């Protein structure tokens, strides 16, 4: 586990807290941090001018995920208009740079012209008032650009939304060329969605290492019996939601807003960005690649198997072995990355609207 400790120490060069991409809670935490950091600034005034009454960055932080289906409630006219005009909108949330690399490069392996880095550049340009056919190919409105920026600034801090684990045909993670991918000598794991953790073992280990969630008497008891425990969990799902839950529990936070208050009170030091804000997504991606190396450190993919989806598509999967204490360094990294996302969002908004 020395490798984990070294990489975590390297990531702390970007974020250090005194004292020592994400599901809904993670995105709300990023938005809540930014909400608090822009209070009283011109950026806050400009943000409120684009948001609807009662909205905040925390409340709209999951909008870009909600447009993917009805699990947030019925689709609004605004959502339908956005998805109709952006049929590839689900691909704006990530890039698939091999995690072994240190830098995101345009047209590199795993990148596209509409991946998370390129889409963030577009959102920033639109909010800067520099949107044109070249810088704004998806014709985002300023409000859409703000909604997407709020969400994607969180996503780009999620290690598996930037660093991809490619598995060689003979096993193990590899650094592939595009030709190797085309020739099926290496395989993408879809952001870790096709890497499967032993959820029973993971839960048992985390119960011993992560404090229990704070009691919350305000929440009613479940109306239906609990579901049987699942036996596997996608590696991506672990980093989207499970590790965020662990990060909250480790500092005793019940809600994203409380998490934001607590981490800001700790006076975190976040590395500043420089130059034109439209270039900052490259810096964010490179920093996240540092943490992606932590995410994949000492984890080992097993033999490839195949599964069939509900619609009949066959896809590859790999069981994934992780160190027993994995919940500890991963939750520390998640906390740091949520802080990164929130502070970067506030910083870019203040740079756009000084």
N, C-alpha and C positions, 0 to 999 in steps of 0.2 A: 504493500500500500504506500510505499515511499513515493512512487510515481504520482499517485493521486495527490499527496501532500505537496509535492513540488509544483504540480500544475495549478493547484488551488492557490498556492502562494504567488504564482505568476499572475493569475487572474486578479489577485488582490492588489496588484500594482495599479490596476485600473479603478478598483473600488476598495476603500478601506473604511470600516465603520468603527467609531470609537467604541470601546468596550470589547471589543474583539474585532412565443412565442409565445402558451399559457391558456389555461381554460378561462372561464368567466372571472373567477376570483383573481387570477393573475393579471388579466387585462384591466380589471377594475382597480387593482392596486397601482398599476402603472399610471392610469388616468388620475387616480386620487392623489398620487404624489405630485403630478404636474399641476393639478388644480390648486394645491396648496402653495406650490412654488411660484405661480404666476400671479398670486393675489396682489392687487394694487398696481399692476403693470399695464402698459399699453397693450401687451399681448392678451391680457385677460379681457380687455374691452373688445378687442378684435375677435377673439374667440366667442365671446357672448353674442356678438353681432351675427355670427354664423350659426350658432346653436339656437334651438327652439326654447321657449319658456320652460323652465324646469329641468332642462338638460345641463349636464356637466361633462367634462372629459371622462370622468369615471363612468357615468351612465351611458355614454355612447361608445365606450371603448370596445365593446363586443359587437357593434353594429355590423362590421365587415364579416363576422362569422354568422351573425343572425340571418344575413341575406342568403345563406346557403340552403336554408330550409325553413320549416315552420316551428322548430323546437323552441324558438323565442316567442312564439305567438304568430298570428296571421301576418303575412307579408303586407307591408304598406305600399301605397302607390310609389313612394320614393324608392323603396327597395326593388320593386318590379322594374321600374325605369332603369335603375342602375344595372341590374343583372341582365336585362335585355340588351343594353348597350355594351355590356362587358361579358360576353359569353365565356371568357377564360378567367373570370375574376377569381376563381379558387386557386389559380396558379400565381396570383400576385403575392401570396403570403410567405413564400419561401424561395430559397435557392438551394442547390445540391452540390456545393463545393466539397470535394473530398476533405474529410476532417483533418487529414495529415498536412494539408497546405496551410500556409500562414497568411495568404492574401487572396481576396476576391479579385479576379481579373475579368474584365469584359470578354465575353465569348470563350471563357475557359470551360473546362469540363463541368457539367452540371448547371451552368448558367443559361439564362435565356434573355431575350430582349424585353420580357415582361415579368421578370422575377422580382423578388422583394426589393433588391437594391435599385433596380431601374424604376420600379413603381414609386418608391419613396422619393427618388430624385424628381419624378414627375409631380408628386404632391407638393413638394417644397417649391418647385418652380411656379406652380399655379398660385400658391399662396403668396409668393414674392411678386406676383403680377407679371411674370415672364412666360406665361403659358402661350404656346403657339403650336402649329402643326407638328413641329419637331419635338419640342419639349413636353407637349401634352397630347400624345397620339390617341389617348383614350377619351379625350375631350372631357376631362373631369371638370365639374363646377368647383368653385372655391369651397362650398360646403362639403361636397364629396371628398375633395382633397383633404380637408380637415378631419373628416371621419376616418378616412383611410390612413392618414398620417398617425392619428391617435392609436389606431389598432396595430399598424405595421411597425411602429417604433417599439411596441411590446414584442411583436413576433420576432423581430430581428435580434432581440436579446435572448431568445430561446435557442439553446445550442443546436437542437436538431432541426431548426428552421433554416440553419445556415450550413452546418457541417453534416455531410452525408457519409454513412458507412457503406462502402462497397465491398462485397464479398467475392473473393476469387472462386473460380470453378473448382479449385482443389481445397477450398476452405480458407478461413482467416480473412481479416480485413486487408484490402490492398489499395494501392494508389493507382487507379486505372488511367489509361489513355482512352480517348474516344473510340479508337479502333478496337481496343479490347472489349469495350462495352458493346459495340456493334457486332463483334464476332462471338459474343456470349462467353468470353473468357472471364468476365467479371459482371456482377449483377448489382443493381441499385436495390436498396432496401426501403425505398419510399419514405425517406425521413425517419427511418426506424419503425415505421408502422408494421413492417413485415418481420421484425425481430421480436420474439416472444419471450417474456420473462415468466418464471415460475412464480405466480402471484401468491400462492400459499406460503412458500418459503420467504418471499419478500415481505409479506405481511407479518410473519412470525419474527423476522429479524428487526423490522421497523418498530414493532411493539416493544422490543427490548431496548431500542436505541433512541427512539423519538418520544418526547413527552406526550401524554394524552392531550386531546383537544380540551381547551377550557370549557367548563360547564356553561351551558346557555339555557337557562330556564324559560327564556322567551319563545323558544322553538317548541311547537306542539309535538307530541309523540307521533310517530309514523302511523298513518291510518291503515296501512297494509303490512302484512308480515314481511320481514326482511328477505331479500332474495338469497338463494344459496350462494356461497362464495364462489367467485370465478377462479378457474385454475390457472389461466394465463392472462397476461396483460401485455399489450403492445408497448415496446420501449418508448415510442413516441408519446403514448398516453401517459406513461409514467412521468415524463418530463413536462407534459402539458398541465397535468392536474395533481397527480399524487405528490410530486416533489414540492409543489406550491403549498399543499396542505401541510407537509412536513415543515416547510419554512415558517409558516404561520404558527404552527404549534410550538416550534422551538423558541419563539419569543413571546408566546402567550397571546397572540392576536386572534380575535374572533372573526373580524371582518376586514375586507380590503382597506376600508377607510382607517380602521384602527392600526392596521399594519403600516399604512402610509404615515400616520402620525408618529408611530414609534420609531420608524427608521429615520425620519427627518429629525426627530429629537436627538438621535444619535450622532448628528452632524457628519454624515458620510462625506468622504472626499472622492469626487468623481473626476476622472481625467477630462480636461476641457478639449473641445473640438476647435479646429482652426480653419481659416480660409472661408470660401463661399459655402454657406450651409447646404447648397445642392450637392456638395461633394462629401458631406458628413456620412451618408449611408455606407460609403466605402470603409470609413474608419470604424463604424459600428460593426460591420460585417467582420472585419479583421479582428476586432476585440472578441467577438463571439466565437470565432474560430479557436481562440485560445481556450475558451471554456468548453468547446466541443471536444477538444483533446482530453479534457477531464471526463466528459461524459462517456467517452469510449475507452478510457484508460482501464486496463486490466479486465475488460469484458471480452468474452470469447463466443463467437457464433458456432453453433453445432452444425450437424449435417443438414443440407438443404432438403426440404420436403415441399410438397405442393398441396394447396387447398383450393377449394372451389367457392366462389362468392355466391350470394343469393341469385344473382343474375346469370350465373353459369360461367363466369370468367375464371380461368385457372391462374393462380399466382404462386410465387415462391415464398416460402417462409423458412426461418431459421430459429431454433431455440437459442436463447442467449443466457450464458452463465455470467453472473456478476459477483464481485466480492461481497462477503457477508456484511461488511460495514458500509456498503454503498450508500444507504440512506443518509449517512452523516455528511460526507463531503458533497454529495449531490444537492442536499438541501441547503448547505452553506452557499454553494454556487448559485442556486436558484434565488436565494435572498439577494445576493450581490447583483444578479442580472435583473431582477425586478427593480432594484434601485437604479441600475444603469438606465433601464427603459424609461422610468419616470423622470429622472434628471435630464436625460437626453431630450425627451419630449418637451419639457419646460424650456430647455436651452434653445432648441431650434425655434420654438414659437417666439421667444424673446428676441432671437436674432432676426427672424422674419419681420417682426413688429417691434423694433426697439423703442 
